[in-house]
Amino acid sequence: MGHSLGGEPKSNKNCSHGDPIPRLPPPWPIPFIGSYKHFGKELYINNPDQDPDAFQECVAEDPNCSESVPFGQLDLKYHSGPYYGVNMRDATREPNVNSIEDSNE
């Protein structure tokens, strides 16, 4: 696979154990669409509750990374992370203006 400028597209996919979103679309054929193959690298956080900074680098669809979690164990509660110590739910909160001003002094 390539693009009009030549070469391969580069992609990194961050995956947290149990997050179903990076596994979409599924690898099996979808009517009128066909099948999809993920590409690029995957940075897989296997145990986000114990060590959210530790990740394993693999190729997409590596059976030892996010593909190792059975579909029955995937859950949207894992979608917000933590990713590298940051819970993505926190990204929707209003910033604390006082702490930003204090850090600029």
N, CA, C and O atoms as CSV, one atom per row, in Angstrom:
chain,resi,resn,atom,element,x,y,z
A,1,MET,N,N,0.854,-1.176,0.000
A,1,MET,CA,C,0.000,0.000,0.000
A,1,MET,C,C,0.894,1.230,0.000
A,1,MET,O,O,1.924,1.242,0.674
A,2,GLY,N,N,0.531,2.234,-0.721
A,2,GLY,CA,C,1.275,3.476,-0.769
A,2,GLY,C,C,0.340,4.626,-1.073
A,2,GLY,O,O,-0.880,4.469,-1.032
A,3,HIS,N,N,0.895,5.760,-1.371
A,3,HIS,CA,C,0.079,6.909,-1.755
A,3,HIS,C,C,0.714,7.570,-2.964
A,3,HIS,O,O,1.762,7.130,-3.438
A,4,SER,N,N,0.081,8.629,-3.469
A,4,SER,CA,C,0.504,9.222,-4.737
A,4,SER,C,C,1.919,9.791,-4.695
A,4,SER,O,O,2.549,9.938,-5.742
A,5,LEU,N,N,2.432,10.114,-3.508
A,5,LEU,CA,C,3.783,10.651,-3.391
A,5,LEU,C,C,4.819,9.547,-3.213
A,5,LEU,O,O,6.017,9.820,-3.140
A,6,GLY,N,N,4.361,8.312,-3.143
A,6,GLY,CA,C,5.253,7.179,-2.955
A,6,GLY,C,C,5.475,6.882,-1.485
A,6,GLY,O,O,5.230,7.737,-0.633
A,7,GLY,N,N,5.925,5.706,-1.185
A,7,GLY,CA,C,6.209,5.320,0.190
A,7,GLY,C,C,4.970,4.841,0.922
A,7,GLY,O,O,3.863,4.832,0.382
A,8,GLU,N,N,5.186,4.451,2.145
A,8,GLU,CA,C,4.118,3.942,2.991
A,8,GLU,C,C,3.619,5.031,3.928
A,8,GLU,O,O,4.415,5.830,4.422
A,9,PRO,N,N,2.304,5.078,4.183
A,9,PRO,CA,C,1.809,6.027,5.180
A,9,PRO,C,C,2.293,5.608,6.568
A,9,PRO,O,O,2.399,4.416,6.856
A,10,LYS,N,N,2.580,6.569,7.411
A,10,LYS,CA,C,3.039,6.277,8.769
A,10,LYS,C,C,1.881,6.513,9.730
A,10,LYS,O,O,1.152,7.499,9.620
A,11,SER,N,N,1.729,5.600,10.662
A,11,SER,CA,C,0.630,5.691,11.608
A,11,SER,C,C,1.035,5.018,12.908
A,11,SER,O,O,1.628,3.940,12.899
A,12,ASN,N,N,0.715,5.652,14.020
A,12,ASN,CA,C,0.859,5.052,15.338
A,12,ASN,C,C,-0.511,5.037,15.979
A,12,ASN,O,O,-1.210,6.050,16.002
A,13,LYS,N,N,-0.890,3.888,16.498
A,13,LYS,CA,C,-2.177,3.734,17.153
A,13,LYS,C,C,-1.905,3.426,18.616
A,13,LYS,O,O,-1.236,2.442,18.931
A,14,ASN,N,N,-2.424,4.268,19.520
A,14,ASN,CA,C,-2.282,4.041,20.950
A,14,ASN,C,C,-3.474,3.234,21.428
A,14,ASN,O,O,-4.622,3.611,21.196
A,15,CYS,N,N,-3.202,2.122,22.098
A,15,CYS,CA,C,-4.261,1.229,22.553
A,15,CYS,C,C,-4.067,0.916,24.023
A,15,CYS,O,O,-2.963,0.607,24.471
A,16,SER,N,N,-5.152,1.001,24.760
A,16,SER,CA,C,-5.153,0.607,26.156
A,16,SER,C,C,-5.894,-0.724,26.263
A,16,SER,O,O,-6.897,-0.932,25.580
A,17,HIS,N,N,-5.410,-1.618,27.110
A,17,HIS,CA,C,-5.994,-2.952,27.280
A,17,HIS,C,C,-7.512,-2.856,27.466
A,17,HIS,O,O,-7.988,-2.156,28.359
A,18,GLY,N,N,-8.257,-3.550,26.635
A,18,GLY,CA,C,-9.710,-3.616,26.767
A,18,GLY,C,C,-10.479,-2.541,26.025
A,18,GLY,O,O,-11.708,-2.594,25.987
A,19,ASP,N,N,-9.801,-1.563,25.432
A,19,ASP,CA,C,-10.478,-0.480,24.702
A,19,ASP,C,C,-10.959,-1.015,23.352
A,19,ASP,O,O,-10.143,-1.477,22.553
A,20,PRO,N,N,-12.262,-0.963,23.082
A,20,PRO,CA,C,-12.762,-1.510,21.821
A,20,PRO,C,C,-12.568,-0.591,20.613
A,20,PRO,O,O,-12.535,-1.080,19.483
A,21,ILE,N,N,-12.440,0.710,20.812
A,21,ILE,CA,C,-12.420,1.659,19.699
A,21,ILE,C,C,-11.247,1.428,18.740
A,21,ILE,O,O,-11.462,1.433,17.528
A,22,PRO,N,N,-10.008,1.225,19.228
A,22,PRO,CA,C,-8.910,0.988,18.279
A,22,PRO,C,C,-9.058,-0.304,17.471
A,22,PRO,O,O,-8.352,-0.502,16.482
A,23,ARG,N,N,-9.958,-1.168,17.884
A,23,ARG,CA,C,-10.159,-2.433,17.174
A,23,ARG,C,C,-11.197,-2.307,16.059
A,23,ARG,O,O,-11.463,-3.274,15.346
A,24,LEU,N,N,-11.778,-1.129,15.909
A,24,LEU,CA,C,-12.787,-0.907,14.867
A,24,LEU,C,C,-12.141,-0.339,13.623
A,24,LEU,O,O,-11.146,0.375,13.752
A,25,PRO,N,N,-12.625,-0.599,12.454
A,25,PRO,CA,C,-13.632,-1.616,12.167
A,25,PRO,C,C,-13.054,-3.015,12.354
A,25,PRO,O,O,-11.837,-3.198,12.325
A,26,PRO,N,N,-13.922,-3.989,12.543
A,26,PRO,CA,C,-13.447,-5.355,12.775
A,26,PRO,C,C,-12.808,-5.941,11.517
A,26,PRO,O,O,-13.047,-5.452,10.413
A,27,PRO,N,N,-11.993,-6.991,11.682
A,27,PRO,CA,C,-11.285,-7.563,10.531
A,27,PRO,C,C,-12.164,-8.404,9.606
A,27,PRO,O,O,-11.764,-8.686,8.476
A,28,TRP,N,N,-13.355,-8.813,10.061
A,28,TRP,CA,C,-14.185,-9.644,9.195
A,28,TRP,C,C,-14.933,-8.782,8.179
A,28,TRP,O,O,-15.142,-7.591,8.410
A,29,PRO,N,N,-15.334,-9.376,7.060
A,29,PRO,CA,C,-15.994,-8.608,5.993
A,29,PRO,C,C,-17.308,-7.972,6.450
A,29,PRO,O,O,-18.098,-8.590,7.164
A,30,ILE,N,N,-17.521,-6.735,6.027
A,30,ILE,CA,C,-18.745,-5.993,6.308
A,30,ILE,C,C,-19.485,-5.853,4.974
A,30,ILE,O,O,-18.881,-5.461,3.976
A,31,PRO,N,N,-20.796,-6.171,4.945
A,31,PRO,CA,C,-21.529,-6.074,3.679
A,31,PRO,C,C,-21.385,-4.691,3.041
A,31,PRO,O,O,-21.465,-3.672,3.727
A,32,PHE,N,N,-21.176,-4.667,1.744
A,32,PHE,CA,C,-21.043,-3.471,0.906
A,32,PHE,C,C,-19.752,-2.691,1.155
A,32,PHE,O,O,-19.469,-1.735,0.434
A,33,ILE,N,N,-18.970,-3.077,2.155
A,33,ILE,CA,C,-17.731,-2.362,2.461
A,33,ILE,C,C,-16.521,-3.254,2.211
A,33,ILE,O,O,-15.525,-2.813,1.638
A,34,GLY,N,N,-16.610,-4.494,2.638
A,34,GLY,CA,C,-15.478,-5.408,2.536
A,34,GLY,C,C,-14.787,-5.535,3.879
A,34,GLY,O,O,-15.387,-5.251,4.917
A,35,SER,N,N,-13.551,-5.953,3.871
A,35,SER,CA,C,-12.810,-6.099,5.124
A,35,SER,C,C,-11.778,-4.984,5.237
A,35,SER,O,O,-11.380,-4.384,4.238
A,36,TYR,N,N,-11.356,-4.722,6.454
A,36,TYR,CA,C,-10.415,-3.645,6.738
A,36,TYR,C,C,-9.192,-4.239,7.403
A,36,TYR,O,O,-9.311,-5.153,8.219
A,37,LYS,N,N,-8.027,-3.737,7.067
A,37,LYS,CA,C,-6.789,-4.172,7.723
A,37,LYS,C,C,-6.126,-2.951,8.334
A,37,LYS,O,O,-5.846,-1.970,7.645
A,38,HIS,N,N,-5.877,-3.021,9.642
A,38,HIS,CA,C,-5.182,-1.937,10.323
A,38,HIS,C,C,-3.722,-1.932,9.885
A,38,HIS,O,O,-3.161,-2.985,9.583
A,39,PHE,N,N,-3.112,-0.769,9.847
A,39,PHE,CA,C,-1.727,-0.658,9.406
A,39,PHE,C,C,-0.956,0.207,10.394
A,39,PHE,O,O,-1.545,0.820,11.284
A,40,GLY,N,N,0.341,0.254,10.237
A,40,GLY,CA,C,1.193,1.082,11.079
A,40,GLY,C,C,1.607,0.374,12.357
A,40,GLY,O,O,1.503,-0.846,12.488
A,41,LYS,N,N,2.082,1.187,13.297
A,41,LYS,CA,C,2.529,0.665,14.589
A,41,LYS,C,C,1.425,0.820,15.623
A,41,LYS,O,O,0.573,1.703,15.530
A,42,GLU,N,N,1.468,-0.054,16.594
A,42,GLU,CA,C,0.562,0.020,17.733
A,42,GLU,C,C,1.408,0.176,18.984
A,42,GLU,O,O,2.365,-0.570,19.191
A,43,LEU,N,N,1.054,1.144,19.817
A,43,LEU,CA,C,1.678,1.313,21.124
A,43,LEU,C,C,0.650,0.819,22.135
A,43,LEU,O,O,-0.331,1.504,22.425
A,44,TYR,N,N,0.882,-0.362,22.659
A,44,TYR,CA,C,-0.110,-1.075,23.465
A,44,TYR,C,C,0.216,-0.986,24.948
A,44,TYR,O,O,1.286,-1.410,25.386
A,45,ILE,N,N,-0.708,-0.434,25.713
A,45,ILE,CA,C,-0.574,-0.355,27.171
A,45,ILE,C,C,-1.334,-1.546,27.740
A,45,ILE,O,O,-2.563,-1.537,27.795
A,46,ASN,N,N,-0.604,-2.561,28.159
A,46,ASN,CA,C,-1.215,-3.810,28.594
A,46,ASN,C,C,-1.884,-3.709,29.955
A,46,ASN,O,O,-2.926,-4.330,30.165
A,47,ASN,N,N,-1.325,-2.953,30.879
A,47,ASN,CA,C,-1.882,-2.879,32.229
A,47,ASN,C,C,-1.975,-1.420,32.664
A,47,ASN,O,O,-1.158,-0.971,33.469
A,48,PRO,N,N,-2.959,-0.665,32.147
A,48,PRO,CA,C,-3.021,0.770,32.420
A,48,PRO,C,C,-3.276,1.115,33.883
A,48,PRO,O,O,-2.889,2.194,34.331
A,49,ASP,N,N,-3.919,0.224,34.640
A,49,ASP,CA,C,-4.190,0.519,36.048
A,49,ASP,C,C,-2.931,0.402,36.902
A,49,ASP,O,O,-2.799,1.118,37.895
A,50,GLN,N,N,-2.014,-0.473,36.542
A,50,GLN,CA,C,-0.798,-0.673,37.327
A,50,GLN,C,C,0.359,0.182,36.833
A,50,GLN,O,O,1.086,0.762,37.638
A,51,ASP,N,N,0.538,0.268,35.519
A,51,ASP,CA,C,1.641,1.050,34.963
A,51,ASP,C,C,1.217,1.663,33.628
A,51,ASP,O,O,1.508,1.106,32.569
A,52,PRO,N,N,0.518,2.828,33.674
A,52,PRO,CA,C,0.003,3.430,32.443
A,52,PRO,C,C,1.085,4.000,31.531
A,52,PRO,O,O,0.788,4.384,30.400
A,53,ASP,N,N,2.329,4.063,31.994
A,53,ASP,CA,C,3.412,4.584,31.161
A,53,ASP,C,C,4.132,3.488,30.384
A,53,ASP,O,O,4.856,3.776,29.431
A,54,ALA,N,N,3.938,2.237,30.786
A,54,ALA,CA,C,4.629,1.122,30.130
A,54,ALA,C,C,3.826,0.664,28.921
A,54,ALA,O,O,2.642,0.345,29.032
A,55,PHE,N,N,4.481,0.636,27.769
A,55,PHE,CA,C,3.793,0.175,26.568
A,55,PHE,C,C,4.693,-0.764,25.791
A,55,PHE,O,O,5.911,-0.783,25.965
A,56,GLN,N,N,4.067,-1.531,24.939
A,56,GLN,CA,C,4.752,-2.472,24.063
A,56,GLN,C,C,4.533,-1.986,22.636
A,56,GLN,O,O,3.399,-1.708,22.246
A,57,GLU,N,N,5.592,-1.881,21.862
A,57,GLU,CA,C,5.471,-1.464,20.465
A,57,GLU,C,C,5.321,-2.698,19.588
A,57,GLU,O,O,6.123,-3.628,19.676
A,58,CYS,N,N,4.302,-2.707,18.749
A,58,CYS,CA,C,4.050,-3.834,17.858
A,58,CYS,C,C,3.533,-3.335,16.519
A,58,CYS,O,O,3.236,-2.151,16.357
A,59,VAL,N,N,3.430,-4.234,15.579
A,59,VAL,CA,C,2.799,-3.890,14.308
A,59,VAL,C,C,1.296,-4.040,14.483
A,59,VAL,O,O,0.835,-4.767,15.363
A,60,ALA,N,N,0.539,-3.352,13.646
A,60,ALA,CA,C,-0.918,-3.422,13.741
A,60,ALA,C,C,-1.397,-4.865,13.604
A,60,ALA,O,O,-0.849,-5.651,12.831
A,61,GLU,N,N,-2.415,-5.186,14.361
A,61,GLU,CA,C,-3.038,-6.506,14.367
A,61,GLU,C,C,-2.113,-7.609,14.871
A,61,GLU,O,O,-2.310,-8.780,14.547
A,62,ASP,N,N,-1.104,-7.244,15.662
A,62,ASP,CA,C,-0.227,-8.228,16.295
A,62,ASP,C,C,-1.058,-9.012,17.315
A,62,ASP,O,O,-1.694,-8.397,18.170
A,63,PRO,N,N,-1.073,-10.333,17.257
A,63,PRO,CA,C,-1.892,-11.116,18.185
A,63,PRO,C,C,-1.416,-11.052,19.630
A,63,PRO,O,O,-2.109,-11.547,20.519
A,64,ASN,N,N,-0.245,-10.453,19.893
A,64,ASN,CA,C,0.260,-10.333,21.262
A,64,ASN,C,C,-0.059,-8.983,21.890
A,64,ASN,O,O,0.286,-8.752,23.049
A,65,CYS,N,N,-0.707,-8.091,21.159
A,65,CYS,CA,C,-1.023,-6.758,21.689
A,65,CYS,C,C,-2.532,-6.631,21.858
A,65,CYS,O,O,-3.153,-7.524,22.434
A,66,SER,N,N,-3.138,-5.556,21.378
A,66,SER,CA,C,-4.570,-5.360,21.626
A,66,SER,C,C,-5.418,-6.488,21.045
A,66,SER,O,O,-6.505,-6.768,21.551
A,67,GLU,N,N,-4.936,-7.129,19.997
A,67,GLU,CA,C,-5.675,-8.253,19.411
A,67,GLU,C,C,-5.732,-9.452,20.352
A,67,GLU,O,O,-6.512,-10.376,20.118
A,68,SER,N,N,-4.916,-9.458,21.420
A,68,SER,CA,C,-4.915,-10.584,22.356
A,68,SER,C,C,-6.124,-10.565,23.287
A,68,SER,O,O,-6.421,-11.571,23.932
A,69,VAL,N,N,-6.823,-9.434,23.365
A,69,VAL,CA,C,-7.989,-9.322,24.245
A,69,VAL,C,C,-9.218,-9.805,23.476
A,69,VAL,O,O,-9.549,-9.240,22.434
A,70,PRO,N,N,-9.906,-10.849,23.974
A,70,PRO,CA,C,-11.100,-11.344,23.277
A,70,PRO,C,C,-12.187,-10.268,23.197
A,70,PRO,O,O,-12.312,-9.439,24.098
A,71,PHE,N,N,-12.978,-10.287,22.106
A,71,PHE,CA,C,-14.024,-9.276,21.926
A,71,PHE,C,C,-14.969,-9.216,23.121
A,71,PHE,O,O,-15.474,-8.141,23.447
A,72,GLY,N,N,-15.216,-10.336,23.773
A,72,GLY,CA,C,-16.117,-10.359,24.928
A,72,GLY,C,C,-15.586,-9.598,26.135
A,72,GLY,O,O,-16.356,-9.261,27.035
A,73,GLN,N,N,-14.288,-9.321,26.173
A,73,GLN,CA,C,-13.691,-8.592,27.292
A,73,GLN,C,C,-13.470,-7.117,26.986
A,73,GLN,O,O,-12.993,-6.378,27.846
A,74,LEU,N,N,-13.807,-6.675,25.779
A,74,LEU,CA,C,-13.671,-5.257,25.433
A,74,LEU,C,C,-14.819,-4.486,26.071
A,74,LEU,O,O,-15.943,-4.982,26.144
A,75,ASP,N,N,-14.534,-3.270,26.532
A,75,ASP,CA,C,-15.555,-2.463,27.198
A,75,ASP,C,C,-15.227,-0.989,27.012
A,75,ASP,O,O,-14.067,-0.591,27.114
A,76,LEU,N,N,-16.244,-0.177,26.741
A,76,LEU,CA,C,-16.032,1.262,26.539
A,76,LEU,C,C,-15.446,1.958,27.759
A,76,LEU,O,O,-14.862,3.034,27.630
A,77,LYS,N,N,-15.590,1.362,28.949
A,77,LYS,CA,C,-15.029,2.009,30.144
A,77,LYS,C,C,-13.506,2.146,30.043
A,77,LYS,O,O,-12.915,2.979,30.730
A,78,TYR,N,N,-12.872,1.338,29.195
A,78,TYR,CA,C,-11.421,1.414,29.019
A,78,TYR,C,C,-11.000,2.446,27.979
A,78,TYR,O,O,-9.808,2.713,27.825
A,79,HIS,N,N,-11.961,3.030,27.260
A,79,HIS,CA,C,-11.615,3.938,26.166
A,79,HIS,C,C,-10.937,5.220,26.643
A,79,HIS,O,O,-10.122,5.791,25.918
A,80,SER,N,N,-11.259,5.675,27.842
A,80,SER,CA,C,-10.684,6.938,28.321
A,80,SER,C,C,-9.339,6.751,29.005
A,80,SER,O,O,-8.801,7.704,29.569
A,81,GLY,N,N,-8.794,5.568,28.968
A,81,GLY,CA,C,-7.454,5.350,29.488
A,81,GLY,C,C,-7.442,4.791,30.898
A,81,GLY,O,O,-8.391,4.139,31.333
A,82,PRO,N,N,-6.357,5.054,31.602
A,82,PRO,CA,C,-5.375,6.098,31.347
A,82,PRO,C,C,-4.393,5.735,30.229
A,82,PRO,O,O,-4.023,4.575,30.046
A,83,TYR,N,N,-3.991,6.759,29.499
A,83,TYR,CA,C,-2.959,6.662,28.485
A,83,TYR,C,C,-1.767,7.468,28.978
A,83,TYR,O,O,-1.839,8.692,29.084
A,84,TYR,N,N,-0.671,6.779,29.278
A,84,TYR,CA,C,0.561,7.432,29.753
A,84,TYR,C,C,0.277,8.317,30.965
A,84,TYR,O,O,0.822,9.414,31.089
A,85,GLY,N,N,-0.594,7.818,31.864
A,85,GLY,CA,C,-0.908,8.528,33.097
A,85,GLY,C,C,-2.004,9.570,32.976
A,85,GLY,O,O,-2.351,10.201,33.974
A,86,VAL,N,N,-2.559,9.772,31.792
A,86,VAL,CA,C,-3.603,10.782,31.591
A,86,VAL,C,C,-4.922,10.080,31.306
A,86,VAL,O,O,-5.024,9.269,30.386
A,87,ASN,N,N,-5.926,10.405,32.109
A,87,ASN,CA,C,-7.261,9.891,31.860
A,87,ASN,C,C,-7.936,10.838,30.886
A,87,ASN,O,O,-8.053,12.030,31.171
A,88,MET,N,N,-8.378,10.344,29.758
A,88,MET,CA,C,-8.939,11.200,28.712
A,88,MET,C,C,-10.232,11.887,29.143
A,88,MET,O,O,-10.621,12.887,28.539
A,89,ARG,N,N,-10.902,11.377,30.169
A,89,ARG,CA,C,-12.088,12.075,30.685
A,89,ARG,C,C,-11.702,13.444,31.223
A,89,ARG,O,O,-12.503,14.378,31.174
A,90,ASP,N,N,-10.489,13.573,31.732
A,90,ASP,CA,C,-10.033,14.852,32.273
A,90,ASP,C,C,-9.878,15.904,31.185
A,90,ASP,O,O,-9.882,17.097,31.486
A,91,ALA,N,N,-9.744,15.498,29.939
A,91,ALA,CA,C,-9.543,16.443,28.841
A,91,ALA,C,C,-10.786,17.275,28.563
A,91,ALA,O,O,-10.696,18.301,27.888
A,92,THR,N,N,-11.947,16.858,29.068
A,92,THR,CA,C,-13.176,17.611,28.824
A,92,THR,C,C,-13.469,18.612,29.928
A,92,THR,O,O,-14.447,19.354,29.840
A,93,ARG,N,N,-12.662,18.646,30.941
A,93,ARG,CA,C,-12.894,19.569,32.059
A,93,ARG,C,C,-12.358,20.948,31.737
A,93,ARG,O,O,-11.402,21.098,30.976
A,94,GLU,N,N,-12.986,21.948,32.324
A,94,GLU,CA,C,-12.519,23.323,32.154
A,94,GLU,C,C,-11.158,23.468,32.834
A,94,GLU,O,O,-10.949,22.902,33.906
A,95,PRO,N,N,-10.244,24.203,32.242
A,95,PRO,CA,C,-8.941,24.397,32.891
A,95,PRO,C,C,-9.089,25.254,34.137
A,95,PRO,O,O,-9.974,26.105,34.221
A,96,ASN,N,N,-8.223,25.020,35.086
A,96,ASN,CA,C,-8.197,25.825,36.297
A,96,ASN,C,C,-7.369,27.068,35.986
A,96,ASN,O,O,-6.140,27.011,35.953
A,97,VAL,N,N,-8.045,28.186,35.759
A,97,VAL,CA,C,-7.379,29.418,35.331
A,97,VAL,C,C,-6.376,29.883,36.374
A,97,VAL,O,O,-5.303,30.371,36.018
A,98,ASN,N,N,-6.700,29.743,37.647
A,98,ASN,CA,C,-5.778,30.182,38.699
A,98,ASN,C,C,-4.467,29.412,38.646
A,98,ASN,O,O,-3.398,30.004,38.799
A,99,SER,N,N,-4.530,28.109,38.434
A,99,SER,CA,C,-3.284,27.341,38.409
A,99,SER,C,C,-2.449,27.697,37.179
A,99,SER,O,O,-1.220,27.659,37.244
A,100,ILE,N,N,-3.091,28.042,36.061
A,100,ILE,CA,C,-2.350,28.456,34.868
A,100,ILE,C,C,-1.658,29.789,35.122
A,100,ILE,O,O,-0.493,29.966,34.766
A,101,GLU,N,N,-2.379,30.732,35.742
A,101,GLU,CA,C,-1.785,32.036,36.036
A,101,GLU,C,C,-0.652,31.899,37.039
A,101,GLU,O,O,0.373,32.569,36.913
A,102,ASP,N,N,-0.829,31.022,38.050
A,102,ASP,CA,C,0.217,30.818,39.048
A,102,ASP,C,C,1.486,30.247,38.417
A,102,ASP,O,O,2.592,30.603,38.824
A,103,SER,N,N,1.337,29.366,37.427
A,103,SER,CA,C,2.516,28.753,36.822
A,103,SER,C,C,3.278,29.730,35.933
A,103,SER,O,O,4.447,29.496,35.625
A,104,ASN,N,N,2.635,30.823,35.515
A,104,ASN,CA,C,3.298,31.812,34.667
A,104,ASN,C,C,4.077,32.845,35.468
A,104,ASN,O,O,4.813,33.648,34.894
A,105,GLU,N,N,3.926,32.832,36.769
A,105,GLU,CA,C,4.617,33.841,37.598
A,105,GLU,C,C,6.040,33.463,37.884
A,105,GLU,O,O,6.751,34.203,38.565
